[in-house]
Amino acid sequence: MYVRISSRNSGGPLIDSYGHIIGVNTTTFTRKGTGASSGVNFAIPIDTIVRTLPYLIVYGTPYRDRF
């Protein structure tokens, strides 16, 4: 599957060809000093988001027993 992430889409949903959200876009790798995208993009998998989000909402941290 080919997915293109624009630099302006950081934080947006990563959607597959069926319209399912499969992750959250985080960043695009750029070469230092050029500002040009190298074509390497990163996203957080949706399974991680689903597992972590409730703790962030309730405790303000991704870990229940952090404090």
DSSP file (Angstrom, degrees, kcal/mol; ACC not computed):
  #  RESIDUE AA STRUCTURE BP1 BP2  ACC     N-H-->O    O-->H-N    N-H-->O    O-->H-N    TCO  KAPPA ALPHA  PHI   PSI    X-CA   Y-CA   Z-CA
    1    1 A M              0   0    0      0, 0.0     2,-0.5     0, 0.0    15,-0.0   0.000 360.0 360.0 360.0 134.4    0.0    0.0    0.0
    2    2 A Y        -     0   0    0      2,-0.0     2,-0.4     0, 0.0     0, 0.0  -0.888 360.0-179.5-102.8 128.3    1.3    3.5   -0.9
    3    3 A V        -     0   0    0     -2,-0.5     2,-0.5     2,-0.0    13,-0.0  -0.996  12.4-156.5-129.8 129.4    0.5    6.3    1.4
    4    4 A R        -     0   0    0     -2,-0.4     2,-0.6     2,-0.0    -2,-0.0  -0.918   6.6-164.0-107.3 127.7    1.6    9.9    0.9
    5    5 A I        -     0   0    0     -2,-0.5     2,-0.2    34,-0.1    34,-0.1  -0.949   9.3-147.7-113.1 119.2    1.9   12.2    3.9
    6    6 A S    >   -     0   0    0     -2,-0.6     3,-2.1     1,-0.1     4,-0.1  -0.531  24.6-118.9 -78.4 150.2    2.0   15.9    3.4
    7    7 A S  G >  S+     0   0    0      1,-0.3     3,-0.7    -2,-0.2    -1,-0.1   0.756 115.7  58.3 -61.8 -22.5    4.1   17.9    5.8
    8    8 A R  G 3  S+     0   0    0      1,-0.2    -1,-0.3     3,-0.0    -2,-0.0   0.485  93.4  69.1 -84.2  -2.9    0.8   19.8    6.7
    9    9 A N  G X   +     0   0    0     -3,-2.1     3,-2.6     2,-0.1    16,-0.2   0.292  63.0 136.3 -98.9   9.2   -0.9   16.6    7.7
   10   10 A S  T <  S+     0   0    0     -3,-0.7    16,-0.2     1,-0.3    17,-0.1  -0.375  76.1  20.3 -59.4 128.8    1.1   15.9   10.8
   11   11 A G  T 3  S+     0   0    0     14,-3.0    -1,-0.3     1,-0.4    15,-0.1   0.314 102.1 116.8  92.7  -7.8   -1.4   14.9   13.5
   12   12 A G  S <  S-     0   0    0     -3,-2.6    13,-2.7     1,-0.1    -1,-0.4  -0.390  74.0 -82.3 -88.7 169.4   -4.0   13.9   11.0
   13   13 A P  E     -A   24   0A   0      0, 0.0     2,-0.6     0, 0.0    11,-0.3  -0.399  29.6-139.0 -71.9 146.9   -5.5   10.4   10.4
   14   14 A L  E     -A   23   0A   0      9,-2.9     8,-3.3    -2,-0.1     9,-1.0  -0.948  28.6-167.5-102.9 117.5   -3.7    7.9    8.3
   15   15 A I  E     -A   21   0A   0     -2,-0.6     6,-0.2     6,-0.2     2,-0.1  -0.879  11.8-140.2-116.1 136.5   -6.4    6.2    6.2
   16   16 A D    >   -     0   0    0      4,-2.4     3,-1.9    -2,-0.4    -1,-0.0  -0.241  42.0 -88.5 -83.7-179.4   -6.2    3.0    4.1
   17   17 A S  T 3  S+     0   0    0      1,-0.3    -1,-0.1     2,-0.1    -2,-0.0   0.621 127.1  57.1 -68.7 -12.3   -7.9    2.5    0.7
   18   18 A Y  T 3  S-     0   0    0      2,-0.1    -1,-0.3     0, 0.0     3,-0.1   0.461 119.6-106.8 -93.4  -2.8  -11.0    1.2    2.5
   19   19 A G  S <  S+     0   0    0     -3,-1.9     2,-0.3     1,-0.3    -2,-0.1   0.557  73.6 139.9  88.9   9.2  -11.4    4.4    4.5
   20   20 A H        -     0   0    0      1,-0.0    -4,-2.4     2,-0.0     2,-0.5  -0.675  57.3-120.0 -85.8 138.8  -10.4    2.8    7.8
   21   21 A I  E     +A   15   0A   0     -2,-0.3    -6,-0.2    -6,-0.2     3,-0.1  -0.682  36.8 170.2 -76.7 122.6   -8.1    4.8   10.1
   22   22 A I  E     -     0   0A   0     -8,-3.3    24,-1.7    -2,-0.5     2,-0.3   0.414  58.8 -23.1-114.3  -2.2   -4.9    2.9   10.6
   23   23 A G  E     -AB  14  45A   0     -9,-1.0    -9,-2.9    22,-0.3     2,-0.5  -0.985  61.1 -95.3 177.4-179.1   -2.8    5.4   12.4
   24   24 A V  E     -AB  13  44A   0     20,-2.0    20,-2.6    -2,-0.3     2,-0.1  -0.991  39.8-122.2-124.1 122.4   -2.0    9.1   13.2
   25   25 A N  E     + B   0  43A   0    -13,-2.7   -14,-3.0    -2,-0.5    18,-0.3  -0.372  35.2 169.8 -63.4 136.1    0.6   10.9   11.1
   26   26 A T  E     -     0   0A   0     16,-2.6     2,-0.3     1,-0.4    17,-0.2   0.777  50.0 -20.8-116.0 -51.7    3.4   12.3   13.2
   27   27 A T  E     - B   0  42A   0     15,-1.1    15,-2.6   -17,-0.1     2,-0.4  -0.987  43.0-129.7-159.1 162.8    6.3   13.6   11.1
   28   28 A T  E     - B   0  41A   0     -2,-0.3     2,-0.4    13,-0.2    13,-0.2  -0.984  32.3-122.2-118.7 131.1    8.1   13.5    7.8
   29   29 A F  E     -     0   0A   0     11,-3.1     9,-2.2    -2,-0.4    11,-0.5  -0.577  34.4-177.7 -74.3 128.2   11.9   12.9    7.7
   30   30 A T  E     - B   0  37A   0     -2,-0.4     2,-0.3     7,-0.2     7,-0.2  -0.945  31.7-106.9-125.0 149.4   13.7   15.8    6.0
   31   31 A R    >>  -     0   0    0      5,-1.2     3,-1.9    -2,-0.4     4,-1.3  -0.572  50.3 -95.2 -74.0 135.7   17.4   16.2    5.3
   32   32 A K  T 34 S+     0   0    0     -2,-0.3    -1,-0.1     1,-0.3     4,-0.0  -0.241 105.3   5.7 -55.9 127.9   19.0   18.7    7.6
   33   33 A G  T 34 S+     0   0    0      1,-0.1    -1,-0.3    -3,-0.1    -2,-0.0   0.229 116.3  77.4  86.6 -14.3   19.2   22.2    6.0
   34   34 A T  T <4 S-     0   0    0     -3,-1.9    -2,-0.2     2,-0.1     3,-0.1   0.822  73.5-151.7 -97.2 -34.8   17.2   21.3    2.9
   35   35 A G     <  +     0   0    0     -4,-1.3     2,-0.4     1,-0.3    -3,-0.1   0.470  54.1 130.0  73.9   0.1   13.7   21.3    4.1
   36   36 A A        -     0   0    0     -5,-0.3    -5,-1.2     1,-0.1    -1,-0.3  -0.704  63.3-115.1 -90.8 138.1   12.9   18.8    1.4
   37   37 A S  E     -B   30   0A   0     -2,-0.4    -7,-0.2    -7,-0.2     4,-0.1  -0.444  12.9-156.0 -70.2 140.2   11.1   15.6    2.2
   38   38 A S  E     -     0   0A   0     -9,-2.2    -1,-0.1     2,-0.3    -8,-0.1   0.476  47.2-107.9 -91.6  -3.8   13.1   12.4    1.8
   39   39 A G  E    S+     0   0A   0    -10,-0.4     2,-0.6     1,-0.3    -9,-0.1   0.466  83.1 123.9  89.8   2.3    9.9   10.4    1.3
   40   40 A V  E     +     0   0A   0    -11,-0.5   -11,-3.1     2,-0.0     2,-0.3  -0.875  37.2 177.3 -99.3 120.6   10.2    8.7    4.8
   41   41 A N  E     -B   28   0A   0     -2,-0.6     2,-0.4   -13,-0.2   -13,-0.2  -0.873  15.6-148.9-124.5 154.7    7.1    9.3    6.9
   42   42 A F  E     +B   27   0A   0    -15,-2.6   -16,-2.6    -2,-0.3   -15,-1.1  -0.944  15.1 173.8-127.4 145.7    6.2    8.2   10.4
   43   43 A A  E     -B   25   0A   0     -2,-0.4   -18,-0.2   -18,-0.3   -33,-0.0  -0.988  32.8-118.3-146.1 151.9    2.8    7.4   12.0
   44   44 A I  E     -B   24   0A   0    -20,-2.6   -20,-2.0    -2,-0.3     5,-0.1  -0.814  41.4-114.1 -89.4 127.2    1.6    6.0   15.3
   45   45 A P  E >>  -B   23   0A   0      0, 0.0     4,-1.7     0, 0.0     3,-0.6  -0.272  18.2-122.4 -61.9 147.2   -0.4    2.7   14.7
   46   46 A I  H 3> S+     0   0    0    -24,-1.7     4,-2.8     1,-0.2     5,-0.2   0.811 110.2  62.1 -62.1 -31.3   -4.1    2.9   15.6
   47   47 A D  H 3> S+     0   0    0    -25,-0.3     4,-1.8     1,-0.2    -1,-0.2   0.896 105.0  47.5 -61.5 -39.5   -3.7    0.0   18.1
   48   48 A T  H <> S+     0   0    0     -3,-0.6     4,-2.1     2,-0.2     5,-0.2   0.897 112.1  49.8 -67.1 -40.7   -1.3    2.1   20.2
   49   49 A I  H  X S+     0   0    0     -4,-1.7     4,-2.8     2,-0.2    -2,-0.2   0.936 111.0  48.6 -63.3 -47.4   -3.7    5.1   20.0
   50   50 A V  H  < S+     0   0    0     -4,-2.8    -1,-0.2     1,-0.2    -2,-0.2   0.866 115.5  44.9 -62.7 -37.1   -6.7    3.1   21.1
   51   51 A R  H  < S+     0   0    0     -4,-1.8     4,-0.3    -5,-0.2    -1,-0.2   0.843 121.8  36.4 -74.9 -34.3   -4.7    1.5   24.0
   52   52 A T  H >X S+     0   0    0     -4,-2.1     4,-1.7    -5,-0.1     3,-0.7   0.813  98.5  74.5 -92.2 -34.4   -3.1    4.8   25.2
   53   53 A L  H 3X S+     0   0    0     -4,-2.8     4,-2.4     1,-0.2     5,-0.2   0.849  91.2  55.4 -55.3 -43.9   -5.8    7.5   24.7
   54   54 A P  H 3> S+     0   0    0      0, 0.0     4,-2.5     0, 0.0     5,-0.3   0.900 109.2  48.8 -58.4 -38.3   -8.1    6.5   27.6
   55   55 A Y  H <>>S+     0   0    0     -3,-0.7     4,-2.6    -4,-0.3     6,-1.0   0.880 110.1  51.5 -67.3 -37.3   -5.1    6.9   30.0
   56   56 A L  H  X5S+     0   0    0     -4,-1.7     4,-0.9     4,-0.2    -1,-0.2   0.902 112.8  45.6 -64.3 -40.8   -4.3   10.3   28.5
   57   57 A I  H  <5S+     0   0    0     -4,-2.4    -2,-0.2    -5,-0.2    -1,-0.2   0.937 123.3  32.6 -68.2 -47.0   -7.8   11.5   29.0
   58   58 A V  H  <5S+     0   0    0     -4,-2.5    -2,-0.2    -5,-0.2    -3,-0.2   0.922 135.9  19.8 -78.6 -46.3   -8.3   10.2   32.6
   59   59 A Y  H  <5S-     0   0    0     -4,-2.6    -3,-0.2     2,-0.3    -2,-0.1   0.567  92.1-124.3-105.9 -11.4   -4.8   10.6   34.0
   60   60 A G  S  <<S+     0   0    0     -4,-0.9    -4,-0.2    -5,-0.8    -3,-0.1   0.610  87.9  75.3  74.9  10.8   -3.1   13.1   31.7
   61   61 A T  S    S-     0   0    0     -6,-1.0    -2,-0.3    -9,-0.1    -1,-0.2  -0.975  88.0-118.5-147.2 153.8   -0.3   10.6   31.1
   62   62 A P  S    S+     0   0    0      0, 0.0     2,-0.4     0, 0.0    -6,-0.1   0.523  97.4  70.9 -74.9  -1.0   -0.1    7.4   29.0
   63   63 A Y    >   -     0   0    0     -8,-0.1     3,-1.0     1,-0.1     4,-0.2  -0.962  68.2-152.6-119.4 130.5    0.6    5.4   32.2
   64   64 A R  T 3  S+     0   0    0     -2,-0.4     3,-0.3     1,-0.2    -1,-0.1   0.891  97.6  37.5 -66.5 -41.3   -2.0    4.7   34.8
   65   65 A D  T 3  S+     0   0    0      1,-0.2    -1,-0.2     2,-0.1     0, 0.0  -0.097  79.4 119.1-104.2  35.3    0.5    4.3   37.7
   66   66 A R    <         0   0    0     -3,-1.0    -1,-0.2     1,-0.2    -2,-0.1   0.892 360.0 360.0 -69.6 -39.7    3.0    7.0   36.7
   67   67 A F              0   0    0     -3,-0.3    -1,-0.2    -4,-0.2    -2,-0.1   0.411 360.0 360.0-111.9 360.0    2.6    9.3   39.8
